[in-house]
Every structure is written in structure tokens, then in C-alpha cells.
Amino acid sequence: MPYPYVLLSAAVSLDGYLDDTGPERLLLSSPADFDRVDEVRASVDAILIGAGTIRADNPRLLVNDPARRAARVAGGGPEYPLKVTVTATGDLDPAAHFWHTGGEKLVCTTDRGAGRAAGLLGATADVVSLGAALDWRALLEHLHDVRGVRRLMVEGGGTVHTQLLQQGLADELQLVVAPLFVGDEQAPRLFGPGAYQAGRLRLTDSRRIEDVVLMRYEPTAPGTGPLPAAADRHWLRTACELAALCPPSDTAFSVGAVVVAADGTELARGHSREGGDPVAHAEEAALAKVGPADPRLAGATVYSSLEPCSRRASRPAPCAELILRSGVRRVVTAWREPDTFVTSADGAGVLADAGADVVLLPEYEALAKAPNAHLAG
């Protein structure tokens, strides 16, 4: 179930309020930051906002710079990104700027809201029902598989941001903080109450833009159970990149692995043939660096670019068994083991039979295969 890369973008005041604070809208971003947002819009395939934001702010959501629009067209894309809104009820204003500016528009709604939205908008927008209730995973899968969206920019409002973060579906948060206090307790906040994904976000960038500060964050905490989270994609990509560090071999795969605690703390990483050991496997190398009594292992996730082995001749225990002995009960991998060296390998089956959750993210298979391109099969 591949999803687009989901980027949340918002501007807030020092006391944590969004900028849609009333009929005379308080603009928190600086002119230079508005230009940065325009640049980001030009780089994505689609922009999404909630129906409440359309009603409150009546935005156009355009790429304003003609040169950026021209570059999109020159690259084979549409002049404007697809504009997407989400509504459970289909209660939309057909006169809003959203529908009459820019390129294609899409409404993602429920069975209940689809008829109402289609009746209000007619041919102005495509209307897609996601079922009896709004399902963010179904929405993202539709955008990726049907609409070809690889990068999605989400500009609000607070309810949309809250739900995507709570469900672990946001790959990046771009937060601009303005040097203002709103002080209105009725003003909307960026995020709502509720349970959020565990762990601290990783700060990847911070910079001053005139009188505001841009901060970029990525999630770190792994998902839970069989459903992938945005942080799973980050850690699996890291594991695939580690595979490139392996000494080359014609008789074994090059594999990378990372062990991550439930709160997003990296416990260890490893790669095949690490430390000059010609038969070391990546998961084995990583787990050897974590104390076997470490209580965090029980809630940890192992990320491996290749499915953990179920049989091997070079060591007494295969990696699937080592993972289970460690107490880890969640594994994320990119590539099922082919028959190149072991026929009918099924490490995922061994893990699942023992009660572990195994998550396969095939969108990273090509990256996992890259350092093994010289091997047939």
C-alpha cells in the first residue's frame, strides 16, 4: 500500500495559534516565506486542505510565480498541482475561490457526502467516495495509485493536521513560527487533543526567513502492528542505504538493518559482512550491539532491506530466529528473499507464525536490490 510523501505545512504564532483567526485574517508568514511556500507548492503533485479551511479562509492555493509554473509544464507536468479537499458531509461552497482557480480539483468524501458534493459542484471537481467513513489510508492510496501523486502538501486545517499526525502518516512537518501573540482563546490551534504517535520528532532544518523561523521535522517512532507509518519509511530507507556499505560478495546478499525502539530511539544498526566477518548478516550484526536484557527490545522494530533469513549454513541460528529470541515482535522489510542461495526461504512466515508483525514496503525493493544487482535471480 504505497502512499505519497506527506508534507504538513503551517504557520503559527508564538502562542501556538494558526493564522485563520477571524474575518480580518491575521497573516503570520513574511513575504519571503510566502515565496518559499509558493516554491514548495510548485514542487508537489497535489495540495490538500480540509473543507473547513475552504469555508474559513476561501484560499486559492495557487503557484503564483509564472516561472515556476512554466518549469512544471516544461517537466511534463500540469501547470498547477492537483487541489484536494476532504469532507465527511459534502457541505461545500461552489462559489469558493478553490474551485475556480488553478488546475484540477478533487473532493474526497464519504458515501453520505458524495451525492451532496457532486450536486453542489457538478463538473467543477471530481468526487470520490472513500466509504462509510473518511479513511486517510484509503485516501492516500487513491492519490498514489489512481492520481499518480508522489508528493502531497497538506496546508490544513488543524483537524486534518491532527489526524494525519495521530495516525503516523505525515512524513514531514514544516512549521513557521511568527513573532506574534494572538491571545484569542477561540482562535484555532495547529493540533487538537488526543493520542499522538510516540517519540520525539527529529529536527532536520531550522532557518530564519526575515522575521519568522522555519523548522522542519520528521517523525521517528515506528508504527505499531501490521500497518506502516511514515517513520517506517524513513528507517527502512536507512536500512537500504546501509546495504551499500557491505563489502561486495558473489555468494551472499548485501543487506542493511536498523533496530529502533518504540519511542524512535535508534538502538543499533548493522550490515552484511560488517567488521570483516565474511558470513555476518545485517540483522545479526545489529542485534549483537544491543544488550539482550535491554527492555526496549520488546517494543522495538527491526528494519531490514531483505527479508530476514529462515535458514543458513554459516551460523547455528538464522536471523528470523535471532529476532524472535531478542524479544522483537515487529519487522519491516523491503524485499522478499529470492531463491538465489536458499530455495523457498520464508523468514516472514517464520516470524508471523511466532506472532510477530511483518510489514513489507515494496516501494523500497529497487533500493534494496541496487547493491545486489550483480547477483542473478
C-alpha positions in Angstrom: 0.0 0.0 0.0 2.3 2.8 -1.2 1.4 6.3 -0.1 2.6 9.7 -1.3 5.2 11.6 0.7 3.1 13.7 3.0 4.3 17.2 4.0 2.4 19.2 6.5 2.9 22.9 6.2 1.6 25.5 8.7 2.4 28.9 10.2 1.7 29.6 13.9 2.0 32.4 16.4 4.3 32.2 19.4 1.3 31.0 21.5 0.5 28.2 19.0 -2.4 29.5 17.0 -3.0 29.2 13.3 -3.4 32.3 11.2 -7.1 31.9 10.3 -8.3 33.8 13.3 -11.3 35.8 12.1 -12.9 37.8 9.4 -9.8 40.0 9.2 -7.3 37.3 8.7 -4.0 37.7 10.6 -1.2 36.8 8.2 1.7 35.2 10.2 4.1 34.5 7.4 6.5 37.1 6.0 6.6 38.0 2.2 9.8 35.9 1.8 8.1 32.9 3.5 5.1 33.2 1.2 7.5 32.9 -1.7 9.0 29.8 0.0 5.6 28.3 0.2 5.0 29.1 -3.4 8.2 27.2 -4.2 7.1 24.2 -2.2 3.7 24.2 -3.9 5.5 24.2 -7.3 7.4 21.1 -6.2 4.5 18.8 -5.3 1.9 16.8 -7.2 -1.1 17.8 -5.1 -2.1 20.2 -2.3 -4.7 19.2 0.3 -6.8 21.2 2.7 -9.9 20.4 4.7 -13.3 21.7 3.8 -13.4 23.8 6.9 -10.4 25.7 5.8 -12.1 26.5 2.5 -15.1 27.9 4.4 -13.0 29.9 6.8 -10.2 31.2 4.6 -11.5 30.9 1.0 -8.0 30.2 -0.3 -6.9 29.9 -4.0 -3.9 27.6 -3.4 -2.0 28.6 -6.5 1.5 28.5 -7.7 1.9 32.3 -8.2 5.3 32.5 -9.9 4.9 32.2 -13.7 8.5 30.9 -14.0 7.7 28.0 -11.6 4.5 27.2 -13.4 6.4 27.2 -16.7 9.0 24.8 -15.2 6.3 22.4 -14.2 5.0 22.3 -17.7 8.5 22.0 -19.2 9.0 19.0 -17.0 5.9 17.3 -18.4 3.5 18.1 -15.6 0.4 20.3 -15.3 0.8 24.0 -14.7 -0.8 23.7 -11.2 -0.8 20.8 -8.7 -4.0 18.9 -8.2 -6.1 20.6 -5.5 -7.7 18.2 -3.0 -10.2 18.7 -0.2 -11.6 16.3 2.4 -15.2 16.5 3.7 -17.4 14.0 5.5 -20.6 15.7 4.7 -20.1 17.1 1.2 -21.0 20.6 2.6 -19.0 22.8 0.2 -19.4 26.3 -1.2 -19.4 26.1 -5.0 -18.6 29.8 -5.2 -15.3 29.5 -3.3 -12.1 30.5 -5.0 -10.7 27.0 -4.5 -13.0 25.7 -7.4 -12.4 28.5 -9.9 -8.6 28.9 -9.9 -5.7 26.7 -10.7 -6.0 23.2 -12.3 -7.8 20.0 -11.5 -9.8 19.6 -8.3 -10.7 16.5 -6.3 -13.1 16.0 -3.4 -12.5 13.0 -1.1 -15.6 12.3 0.9 -17.9 9.6 2.3 -20.8 7.7 0.8 -23.1 10.1 2.6 -21.3 13.2 1.3 -20.6 12.1 -2.3 -24.1 12.9 -3.6 -24.3 16.3 -1.9 -20.8 17.3 -3.1 -21.5 16.2 -6.7 -24.8 18.0 -6.7 -23.2 21.3 -5.5 -20.1 21.2 -7.7 -21.2 19.5 -10.9 -18.4 19.2 -13.4 -16.2 21.6 -11.4 -14.4 18.8 -9.5 -14.1 15.0 -9.4 -15.8 13.5 -6.3 -14.6 10.2 -4.8 -16.2 8.3 -2.0 -13.9 6.6 0.4 -16.7 4.5 2.0 -19.0 5.0 5.1 -16.3 7.0 6.9 -13.3 9.0 6.0 -10.2 6.8 5.8 -6.9 8.6 5.5 -5.0 5.5 4.4 -7.6 4.8 1.6 -7.4 8.5 0.6 -3.6 8.4 0.3 -3.6 5.1 -1.5 -6.1 6.6 -4.0 -3.9 9.6 -4.6 -0.9 7.5 -5.1 -2.3 4.6 -7.2 -5.1 6.4 -9.2 -3.9 10.0 -9.4 -0.2 9.5 -9.6 0.6 11.7 -6.6 4.1 11.1 -5.2 4.4 14.3 -3.1 1.4 15.7 -1.2 1.5 19.1 0.5 -1.1 19.5 3.3 -1.9 23.1 4.3 -4.6 22.5 6.9 -6.6 23.0 8.9 -5.9 21.9 12.4 -8.2 18.9 12.3 -6.5 17.5 9.1 -3.0 18.0 10.6 -4.1 16.4 13.8 -5.5 13.3 12.2 -2.5 12.7 9.9 0.0 13.1 12.8 -2.0 10.9 15.1 -2.2 8.1 12.6 1.5 8.4 11.8 1.0 9.3 8.2 2.9 12.6 8.0 6.5 12.3 6.6 7.5 15.8 7.3 6.3 18.9 9.2 7.3 22.3 8.0 6.4 24.8 10.8 6.9 28.5 10.6 6.7 30.4 13.8 5.9 34.2 13.7 6.9 36.7 16.4 3.3 37.4 17.4 1.0 36.6 20.2 -2.7 36.0 19.2 -4.1 35.8 22.7 -7.6 34.8 21.5 -8.7 31.6 23.2 -11.2 31.0 20.4 -8.5 31.1 17.7 -7.8 27.7 16.1 -4.7 25.8 17.2 -2.5 23.8 14.9 -3.2 20.5 16.6 -6.0 19.1 18.6 -6.2 16.9 21.7 -5.7 13.2 21.5 -3.1 10.4 21.4 -0.2 11.0 19.1 2.5 8.7 17.8 5.1 8.1 20.4 8.5 9.6 20.4 10.2 12.9 19.7 10.3 14.4 16.2 13.7 14.8 14.5 14.6 18.4 13.7 16.2 18.3 10.2 16.5 22.0 9.5 15.9 25.4 11.0 16.5 28.8 9.4 15.4 32.4 9.7 13.3 33.9 6.9 13.0 37.6 7.6 11.3 37.8 11.0 9.9 34.2 11.1 11.7 30.9 11.7 11.2 27.8 9.6 11.6 24.5 11.4 11.4 21.1 9.6 10.7 17.9 11.5 10.5 14.2 10.6 8.8 11.5 12.8 11.0 8.9 14.4 8.7 6.5 16.2 7.9 3.2 14.3 4.4 2.2 13.5 2.6 -0.5 15.5 1.2 -3.7 14.3 0.9 -4.5 10.6 0.1 -1.0 9.3 3.1 1.1 8.1 3.7 4.6 9.5 5.7 7.4 7.9 8.7 6.8 10.2 8.8 3.2 9.0 9.6 4.5 5.5 12.4 6.7 6.9 14.0 3.8 8.8 13.6 1.3 6.0 15.2 3.7 3.6 18.1 4.0 6.1 18.5 0.2 6.2 18.5 0.0 2.4 21.2 2.7 2.3 23.3 0.7 4.8 23.4 -2.2 2.4 25.6 -0.1 0.1 28.3 -0.3 2.8 28.6 -4.1 2.5 31.9 -5.5 1.1 31.0 -6.9 -2.3 30.3 -10.7 -2.5 29.3 -13.1 -5.2 28.0 -15.7 -2.7 25.8 -13.6 -0.3 23.4 -10.7 -0.4 24.3 -7.2 0.7 21.8 -6.2 3.4 21.3 -3.3 5.9 19.4 -3.4 9.2 18.4 -0.9 11.9 16.9 -1.7 15.3 14.6 1.1 16.6 12.8 1.4 19.9 9.1 2.3 20.2 9.9 5.9 21.0 12.0 6.3 17.9 15.4 5.9 19.5 17.9 4.1 17.3 19.3 1.2 19.3 21.7 -0.2 16.7 22.5 -0.7 13.0 24.4 -3.2 11.0 25.2 -4.5 7.6 26.3 -7.8 6.0 29.9 -8.8 6.4 30.4 -6.0 8.9 33.8 -5.8 10.7 35.5 -8.2 8.4 33.3 -11.2 9.2 32.6 -12.7 5.8 29.4 -14.5 7.0 27.8 -11.9 9.2 24.2 -11.0 8.4 22.9 -7.5 8.9 20.2 -8.3 11.5 22.7 -10.4 13.4 25.3 -7.6 13.4 22.7 -5.0 14.6 21.2 -7.1 17.3 24.7 -8.1 18.7 25.2 -4.4 19.6 22.1 -4.3 21.8 22.2 -5.8 25.3 20.0 -8.9 25.4 18.4 -7.6 28.6 17.5 -4.2 27.1 13.8 -3.8 28.0 13.3 -1.7 24.8 13.7 -4.7 22.6 10.2 -6.0 23.4 8.6 -2.9 21.7 11.3 -2.4 19.1 11.1 -2.8 15.3 13.8 -4.3 13.2 14.2 -2.8 9.7 15.9 -5.0 7.2 16.4 -4.3 3.5 15.9 -8.0 2.8 13.6 -10.4 4.5 15.4 -12.0 7.5 16.7 -15.4 6.6 14.9 -18.5 7.8 17.7 -21.0 7.1 21.5 -20.6 6.9 24.6 -22.8 6.9 27.1 -20.4 8.3 25.6 -19.9 11.8 23.6 -22.1 14.1 20.6 -19.7 14.1 19.1 -17.8 11.2 18.2 -14.2 11.6 14.4 -14.8 11.9 15.2 -16.9 15.0 17.6 -14.3 16.4 15.0 -11.6 16.1 12.5 -13.7 17.9 15.0 -14.6 20.7 15.7 -10.9 21.2 12.0 -10.3 22.0 11.4 -8.1 19.0 7.9 -8.7 17.5 7.8 -6.3 14.6 9.9 -6.4 11.4 9.7 -4.1 8.4 11.4 -5.2 5.1 11.6 -4.1 1.5 12.3 -7.3 -0.4 11.3 -11.0 0.0 14.3 -13.3 -0.3 14.7 -14.8 -3.8 15.8 -18.4 -4.4 19.4 -17.2 -5.4 21.0 -19.0 -2.4 18.2 -20.7 -0.5 15.2 -22.2 -2.1 11.8 -21.3 -0.8 13.1 -19.1 2.0 10.3 -17.8 4.2 11.7 -15.7 7.1 8.5 -13.7 7.1 6.4 -16.8 7.6 8.7 -17.9 10.5 8.3 -14.6 12.2 4.5 -14.4 11.6 4.0 -17.9 12.9 5.6 -16.9 16.1 3.3 -13.9 16.5 5.5 -11.1 15.0 4.1 -8.5 12.7 5.9 -8.4 9.4 5.4 -5.3 7.2 6.5 -5.4 3.5 7.1 -2.0 1.8 7.7 -3.0 -1.8 8.2 0.6 -2.9 11.8 0.3 -1.5 12.5 -3.0 -3.2 14.5 -1.4 -6.0 16.7 0.4 -3.5 17.3 -2.8 -1.6 18.2 -4.6 -4.8 20.6 -2.0 -6.0 23.8 -3.3 -4.2 22.8 -6.8 -5.3 22.4 -6.1 -9.0 25.4 -8.3 -9.8 23.7 -11.4 -8.4 21.4 -13.4 -10.7 17.9 -14.2 -9.5 
